[in-house]
């Protein structure tokens, strides 16, 4: 009997501020047992370096990705990183590699998550420009009628970008602004980042426990749990 065919989610990271959203999405996918194909744009490398101090390099992508995701051991500068094997089902494709597997509709991807998405990436995907591998794979995802989530991270939005977002919606993409909600009780940056990442995973049906879901109880977000003792909000 043959082994099951690998069907990854493609995660495209563009140059917008908000690379922690991408890291949280990747961690969530891996925690759910999903395979990941990763594309990091050239501009995104600069953003990762600026926001985390980590250089993301083609030749050492595994060690750099492990460091970015905060895994136990990222290895040395030339080492493989991730000795625990958490990245064993991750493939990395350079942004300039138009011969990469996901550039073809015959490649068995489940869909694509663009996190975060610049307004430039939004325009390129909406117009089908395919100026780099990230945009090409997004176009392939749309034409193959696979799930595409575009997590746009920009504010304010001008009229041109709004038109591009409407066009993406018309083509079947999920437009998901990086807009954290507070009803889940998030009070730290990590919790608010995880909320957005969780909503990205919700959009494609990947199970996770990144945030506390709304269950119709007012004031639940204000409660905190210390051990087994629920702490009610002030005034109760």
SVG drawing of the C-alpha trace seen along z (x, -y; Angstrom):
<svg xmlns="http://www.w3.org/2000/svg" viewBox="-26 -56 53 58">
<polyline fill="none" stroke="black" stroke-width="0.4" points="0.0,0.0 1.3,-3.5 1.6,-6.3 -1.1,-9.0 -0.6,-11.9 0.8,-15.0 -1.7,-17.9 -0.2,-21.1 -1.6,-24.5 0.5,-27.1 1.3,-30.0 2.4,-33.2 4.1,-35.9 4.3,-39.3 6.1,-42.4 3.4,-44.0 4.0,-44.6 2.5,-41.8 4.8,-38.8 3.8,-37.5 0.4,-36.7 2.1,-34.5 4.2,-32.8 1.0,-32.0 -0.8,-30.6 2.1,-28.3 2.3,-27.1 -1.4,-26.5 -1.3,-24.5 1.6,-22.4 -0.2,-21.8 -3.2,-20.5 -1.0,-18.0 -1.3,-19.9 1.5,-20.0 2.8,-23.5 4.4,-24.9 6.0,-28.3 6.6,-31.2 8.3,-34.3 8.5,-37.3 11.7,-39.4 10.0,-42.3 8.8,-40.0 12.4,-39.0 13.1,-42.7 10.0,-42.9 10.9,-39.7 14.3,-41.1 12.9,-44.4 10.2,-42.9 12.1,-40.0 15.9,-40.5 15.9,-37.2 17.4,-36.9 15.4,-34.6 17.7,-33.0 17.1,-30.5 20.1,-28.4 19.3,-28.2 15.5,-28.5 14.9,-25.6 17.0,-27.1 15.7,-30.6 12.1,-29.4 12.6,-27.4 14.0,-30.6 11.1,-32.7 8.5,-30.3 10.2,-30.2 10.8,-26.4 13.1,-24.9 16.4,-25.0 16.9,-26.8 20.4,-25.4 23.5,-27.4 23.8,-29.7 24.5,-26.9 22.7,-24.1 19.4,-22.4 17.5,-23.7 14.4,-22.1 16.0,-19.0 12.6,-17.8 11.3,-17.5 8.4,-19.9 9.3,-21.2 9.5,-17.8 6.4,-18.5 7.3,-22.0 8.6,-22.8 10.0,-26.1 9.9,-27.7 11.9,-30.8 9.7,-33.7 11.5,-33.8 11.1,-30.1 8.3,-30.0 9.0,-26.3 8.0,-25.5 5.4,-22.8 2.6,-25.1 2.9,-27.2 0.9,-24.5 -2.7,-23.7 -1.8,-20.0 0.1,-20.4 -2.1,-18.9 -2.4,-21.9 -5.4,-22.3 -5.5,-26.1 -3.5,-29.2 -3.3,-31.7 -1.6,-35.0 -0.7,-36.3 0.0,-39.2 -1.0,-40.7 0.3,-44.0 -1.9,-46.2 0.5,-45.5 0.0,-41.8 -3.8,-42.4 -3.6,-44.3 -1.3,-41.7 -3.6,-38.8 -6.8,-40.6 -5.4,-41.6 -3.7,-38.3 -0.3,-39.9 1.8,-36.9 4.9,-39.1 6.4,-36.6 5.7,-33.1 3.3,-34.3 1.0,-36.0 1.3,-33.2 0.2,-30.6 -2.7,-32.8 -3.8,-33.0 -3.6,-29.3 -5.5,-28.8 -8.4,-31.0 -8.5,-29.3 -8.6,-25.9 -11.4,-27.0 -9.4,-26.2 -9.7,-28.2 -7.8,-31.5 -7.6,-33.7 -6.1,-37.1 -5.2,-38.7 -4.7,-42.3 -2.7,-44.4 -2.9,-48.1 -4.8,-51.1 -6.4,-53.3 -7.4,-51.7 -7.8,-53.8 -10.5,-53.4 -8.3,-51.5 -7.4,-48.8 -11.0,-48.6 -12.0,-47.8 -9.3,-45.2 -10.6,-43.6 -14.1,-43.5 -12.7,-41.9 -11.0,-39.2 -14.3,-38.5 -16.0,-38.2 -13.4,-35.7 -14.1,-33.5 -11.3,-34.6 -11.9,-35.3 -10.9,-38.8 -9.9,-38.7 -8.4,-42.0 -5.9,-41.6 -8.4,-43.0 -8.2,-41.4 -11.4,-41.0 -11.4,-41.7 -14.4,-39.6 -12.1,-36.6 -10.4,-38.3 -7.1,-38.9 -4.9,-41.3 -1.5,-40.6 0.0,-41.2 0.4,-37.4 -3.3,-36.7 -4.4,-39.4 -2.1,-38.0 -3.4,-34.5 -7.0,-35.7 -6.4,-36.8 -4.4,-33.7 -7.3,-31.6 -9.8,-33.4 -7.6,-32.7 -7.6,-29.0 -11.4,-29.1 -11.9,-30.4 -10.4,-27.1 -11.8,-24.7 -8.5,-23.9 -9.1,-23.1 -7.1,-25.0 -7.3,-26.4 -5.7,-29.8 -8.5,-31.9 -11.6,-31.6 -14.7,-31.3 -17.8,-33.4 -20.6,-31.3 -23.2,-33.9 -22.4,-34.8 -21.9,-38.4 -18.9,-39.2 -17.2,-35.8 -14.2,-37.5 -13.5,-39.4 -13.2,-36.2 -9.8,-34.8 -8.9,-31.3 -6.2,-30.8 -5.7,-27.0 -9.3,-25.7 -10.7,-28.9 -12.6,-31.1 -12.1,-34.8 -15.3,-36.8 -15.1,-40.3 -15.2,-43.1 -18.6,-43.9 -20.0,-40.3"/>
</svg>
